[in-house]
Each structure stands twice: as C-alpha cells, then as structure tokens.
C-alpha cells in the first residue's frame, strides 16, 4: 500500500498501528519488521489524516478570541492593549476589516500571536 485511498483502509491501518505499538519499544532495532511496518503505516495514516481531517490554520478572529479568554481581557481592555479604539477592535473580531501593519505588529508582539496568522498568510 503506497497511499490510503478510503475510510475503510484508514480504519484498518489505524487498527494495525494500535496492534504494533506494544510490539515496538524504544530499543527495538530499526530493521525489525514490526518497526518498519509501524513506521510505514504511521506515515500513511498521518498523510490521510492531514488530507481529510485537517483543521487548517486558525483565523485572526479565532486567535484573538482565544487570547482574550486566556488573558482574561474584554474587548475594551484588549483595544487599549493594542492601541486601537474598541469599535475598531470590534471590526477586527467580527471580520469586517483587517488590522493595519502597525496594529498587526502590536497584536503579534503584545499577544504573542504568530505574524503569519495576524497577516493572514
């Protein structure tokens, strides 16, 4: 098998990986048949999972809401932290507009959000 083509094959491969896991330990030689099979099937399962079950990159809106929750901030306090008006921050959170480069830098730096997410790339 070079690629998992459907859900049935995926389920079989996941089951086989679960059977192999107890048989392969940290000190199992890399040329052991169980170790080789586990590595190959694990890669196939990972590829299929990424293609069919991937969540994708988070949006700026999602990350801003998460950071607000994590930091115990409301929209007003977050707006003050990043240097924008509460109404402008509301526009970012609702997806009505995107931050300017200057504001994007502040969001990335002060909230520790990856710049790629802030810039939508």
Buried (B, 14 or more C-beta within 10 A) or exposed (E): EEEBEEEEBBEBBBEBBEEBEEEBEEEEEEEEEBBBBBBBBBEBBEEBEEEEEEEEEBEBEEBBBEBBEEEEBEBEEBBEBBEBEBEBBBBBBEEEEBBEEEBBBBBBEBBEBEEEBBBEE
